[in-house]
Amino acid sequence: MAETEKKRSRFFNQKDKEFARSVNILSYLQACGEPFEEISVGMYQHTEHDSIMYSLKKNLFKRFSDSNTKAMTSCIDVAMYMYNYSFSEAVHDILQKAKHIPEEGIQLTLSSKPKVFDYNRDVQEVEHPQRAFRYLTEERGLNKNLVNYCIKEGVIAGDKRGNVVFKWMNMNEYKSNKLVGASLRGTRIIPLEKRLKPKNKYFRKILEGSKNDGGFYFDLGIPEKLVIGEAPIDVLSYVSRKMNSGETEELKNTRFASMEGLKDVTFLKQFAAVNHIQDKVGRNKTPSALFVVDNDQPAQDFIFKMEEMGENFNFGDKKLGDYFTYEMVPSIEMENGELMKDQNDLLLYTLRQNKEIVRDVNVNQQQPHQQTGGR
């Protein structure tokens, strides 16, 4: 019976459709439970997915991490995009939610500006992050020694909800213990029907008040090189793969950093920070930068952007781009038929391949040798 009522409710007249289109996008998303904060006058950012932005002046929604999606000004389009609704399902949901949206549109409970970063307010850290350690080493295949090192250095922790906590330290200091932000990564797979986007299997969140141009990083020695990726697990996977293959020499005196997306401002801040540290210790050595990015269109667009920047700006007596190198994940088809996308895919793939090699060697060694010749 409920299903019959649901189907009947989806025959909408033109007036209903026009009203649904005109509903304030931010108010609708708030009614759906999406958290936003105002980061500048009239500009709002999703607090758990920082690539989702909303402009109050234009009633415009845009997800910047999805280059295939245009900006949207219709609430119906946003509902279809965010929740994979059909047109009629979107209209139905908007009309239902609109009953609870105040006449003034934006709810008064919305933060007028970002909260001040307060780690202890937002994170209940555990002394022994066993669940975080298991997730990183068993599910993500990260090198155990590397994870232990990061925990000991205080840049990785765990909270009481079982999340991994990636701490963002002040990047301008070597061995800094000043927190400027943090991001959380869930360790349990979210049921498909509860995901913001089907591909986002795990909870992710950047803590409120975290420095916009900050990000997770760790140093191996006094950094004179910078290796930078999109997410903490990307750079940790890159280092793990190098450690596993014995290529530890090239990891020395390097800063490994995350942009928490594809944020060129974070890269530029990190590059300047490594240069500043070099000046501070009297080495006066210009750092090099290696980008380890995903095998997808946004990453390719980002590399093109960096190449343009490198050509148009100088650093010292050279072009900035002379200090840049790039390493994209190879387009390898994995066992499940999908193309390899990121550094963690590559790490797990190499681990599986190495197990196969070891298994083949063991099988060959166990086979009885045939005797040849005789007396």
Secondary structure in CASP SS format (residue, H / E / C, confidence):
PFRMAT SS
TARGET T0000
AUTHOR 0000-0000-0000
METHOD secondary structure of the structure
MODEL  1
M C 1.00
A H 1.00
E H 1.00
T H 1.00
E H 1.00
K H 1.00
K H 1.00
R H 1.00
S C 1.00
R C 1.00
F C 1.00
F C 1.00
N C 1.00
Q H 1.00
K H 1.00
D H 1.00
K H 1.00
E H 1.00
F H 1.00
A H 1.00
R H 1.00
S H 1.00
V C 1.00
N C 1.00
I H 1.00
L H 1.00
S H 1.00
Y H 1.00
L H 1.00
Q H 1.00
A H 1.00
C C 1.00
G C 1.00
E C 1.00
P C 1.00
F E 1.00
E E 1.00
E E 1.00
I E 1.00
S E 1.00
V C 1.00
G C 1.00
M E 1.00
Y E 1.00
Q E 1.00
H E 1.00
T C 1.00
E C 1.00
H C 1.00
D C 1.00
S C 1.00
I E 1.00
M E 1.00
Y E 1.00
S E 1.00
L C 1.00
K C 1.00
K C 1.00
N C 1.00
L E 1.00
F E 1.00
K E 1.00
R E 1.00
F C 1.00
S C 1.00
D C 1.00
S C 1.00
N C 1.00
T C 1.00
K C 1.00
A C 1.00
M E 1.00
T C 1.00
S C 1.00
C H 1.00
I H 1.00
D H 1.00
V H 1.00
A H 1.00
M H 1.00
Y H 1.00
M H 1.00
Y H 1.00
N C 1.00
Y C 1.00
S C 1.00
F H 1.00
S H 1.00
E H 1.00
A H 1.00
V H 1.00
H H 1.00
D H 1.00
I H 1.00
L H 1.00
Q H 1.00
K H 1.00
A H 1.00
K C 1.00
H C 1.00
I C 1.00
P C 1.00
E C 1.00
E C 1.00
G C 1.00
I C 1.00
Q C 1.00
L C 1.00
T C 1.00
L C 1.00
S E 1.00
S C 1.00
K C 1.00
P C 1.00
K C 1.00
V C 1.00
F C 1.00
D C 1.00
Y H 1.00
N H 1.00
R H 1.00
D H 1.00
V C 1.00
Q C 1.00
E E 1.00
V C 1.00
E C 1.00
H C 1.00
P C 1.00
Q H 1.00
R H 1.00
A H 1.00
F H 1.00
R H 1.00
Y H 1.00
L H 1.00
T H 1.00
E H 1.00
E H 1.00
R C 1.00
G C 1.00
L C 1.00
N C 1.00
K H 1.00
N H 1.00
L H 1.00
V H 1.00
N H 1.00
Y H 1.00
C H 1.00
I H 1.00
K H 1.00
E H 1.00
G C 1.00
V C 1.00
I E 1.00
A E 1.00
G E 1.00
D E 1.00
K C 1.00
R C 1.00
G C 1.00
N C 1.00
V E 1.00
V E 1.00
F E 1.00
K E 1.00
W E 1.00
M E 1.00
N C 1.00
M C 1.00
N C 1.00
E C 1.00
Y C 1.00
K C 1.00
S C 1.00
N C 1.00
K C 1.00
L E 1.00
V E 1.00
G E 1.00
A E 1.00
S E 1.00
L E 1.00
R E 1.00
G E 1.00
T E 1.00
R E 1.00
I E 1.00
I C 1.00
P C 1.00
L H 1.00
E H 1.00
K H 1.00
R C 1.00
L C 1.00
K C 1.00
P C 1.00
K C 1.00
N C 1.00
K C 1.00
Y E 1.00
F E 1.00
R E 1.00
K E 1.00
I E 1.00
L C 1.00
E C 1.00
G C 1.00
S C 1.00
K C 1.00
N C 1.00
D C 1.00
G C 1.00
G C 1.00
F C 1.00
Y E 1.00
F E 1.00
D E 1.00
L E 1.00
G C 1.00
I C 1.00
P C 1.00
E C 1.00
K E 1.00
L E 1.00
V E 1.00
I E 1.00
G E 1.00
E C 1.00
A C 1.00
P H 1.00
I H 1.00
D H 1.00
V H 1.00
L H 1.00
S H 1.00
Y H 1.00
V H 1.00
S H 1.00
R H 1.00
K H 1.00
M H 1.00
N H 1.00
S C 1.00
G C 1.00
E C 1.00
T C 1.00
E H 1.00
E H 1.00
L H 1.00
K C 1.00
N C 1.00
T E 1.00
R E 1.00
F E 1.00
A E 1.00
S E 1.00
M C 1.00
E C 1.00
G C 1.00
L C 1.00
K C 1.00
D H 1.00
V H 1.00
T H 1.00
F H 1.00
L H 1.00
K H 1.00
Q H 1.00
F H 1.00
A H 1.00
A H 1.00
V H 1.00
N H 1.00
H H 1.00
I H 1.00
Q H 1.00
D H 1.00
K H 1.00
V C 1.00
G C 1.00
R C 1.00
N C 1.00
K C 1.00
T C 1.00
P C 1.00
S E 1.00
A E 1.00
L E 1.00
F E 1.00
V E 1.00
V E 1.00
D C 1.00
N C 1.00
D C 1.00
Q H 1.00
P H 1.00
A H 1.00
Q H 1.00
D H 1.00
F H 1.00
I H 1.00
F H 1.00
K H 1.00
M H 1.00
E H 1.00
E H 1.00
M H 1.00
G H 1.00
E H 1.00
N H 1.00
F C 1.00
N E 1.00
F E 1.00
G C 1.00
D C 1.00
K E 1.00
K E 1.00
L H 1.00
G H 1.00
D H 1.00
Y H 1.00
F E 1.00
T E 1.00
Y E 1.00
E E 1.00
M E 1.00
V C 1.00
P C 1.00
S C 1.00
I C 1.00
E E 1.00
M C 1.00
E C 1.00
N C 1.00
G C 1.00
E C 1.00
L E 1.00
M C 1.00
K C 1.00
D C 1.00
Q H 1.00
N H 1.00
D H 1.00
L H 1.00
L H 1.00
L H 1.00
Y H 1.00
T H 1.00
L H 1.00
R H 1.00
Q H 1.00
N H 1.00
K H 1.00
E H 1.00
I H 1.00
V H 1.00
R H 1.00
D H 1.00
V H 1.00
N H 1.00
V H 1.00
N H 1.00
Q H 1.00
Q H 1.00
Q C 1.00
P C 1.00
H C 1.00
Q C 1.00
Q C 1.00
T C 1.00
G C 1.00
G C 1.00
R C 1.00
END
